[in-house]
Amino acid sequence: MVLSVLLKFLYPPPGSVVITAMSVISFVSLSNAGWKETKGKHIQYSKLRSAAGDGDEKKEKAKVPSKVGMIVAYTPAFLAGVSSFFIFPLADFRFNLLRSAVTTHFFKRVFEVLFVHKYSGSMDVEAMITISLSYFLSSATMIYNQHLVQAVPEPAVDLKLVGVPMFVLGIGGNLYHHYLLSKLRSEGEKQYKIPQGGLFSLVICPHYLFEILGFFGISCISQTVYAFSFTLGTTFLLMGRSYATRKWYESKFEDFPEDVKALIPYLF
């Protein structure tokens, strides 16, 4: 009964071992990374880079400037989206929406690295490679999965036109709060401050909240098992990351507001 209900909203999984394996791997690995974030084992970038809880920060690791690291992290996924228009020139409306959304998402990421974010630190090469591979494989898998289901009848409940405004609101809200973060520090300044404006009065990571909304928008456009498994895994990752970020702010600022939550206003 549960399966029959789900199939009203989702395409049946394609007969591909790779897609099935990636659906499981994406959800499990991302969720596990989110769990580790709550335990102090952080992905080594941004303000949490030096906050490892197991002594790993004492080991000398190869590093690159943060700006270089983030460009490398996002560019392959962006190129996967762009190249899909040439690799799969014939596509239905949903497929074109999906790959346009994926490409737009990572174009925005690259644009922000180049023109919005201010960087002052470094990034572990290991983290750079891990993030880059994860995003590239996820984007390529999502696009290829959508290509495969074009020959399958569409789900009874069509969510793609629900997904488009969700995606637009998600990337817009994410960009806006990234812009607010970039204005906290002047050029060359390294001191962190408590973010202000937008939804920062309610949660410390509204940019993560909108990123999650954007990915749910992509999932509704796609309506594939893989897209939702990736989005759910990403949700758990960003929940863990936001929890760790809130703890970091509490440890650095004695006046950090107690009523400001991590990710979801008034709840979490």
Secondary structure, DSSP 4 states (H G I P E B T S, - for coil): -HHHHHTTTSPPPPS-HHHHHHHHHHHHHHHHHHHHHHTT---SSGGGTT--SSSGGGS---EEEHHHHHHHHHHHHHHHHHHHHHHS----HHHHHHHHHHHHHHHHHHHHHHHT----SEEEHHHHHHHHHHHHHHHHHHHHHHHHGGGSPPPSS--HHHHHHHHHHHHHHHHHHHHHHHTSS-TT--------SGGGGTBS-HHHHHHHHHHHHHHHHH--HHHHHHHHHHHHHHHHHHHHHHHHHHHH-TT--TT-BSSSTTT-
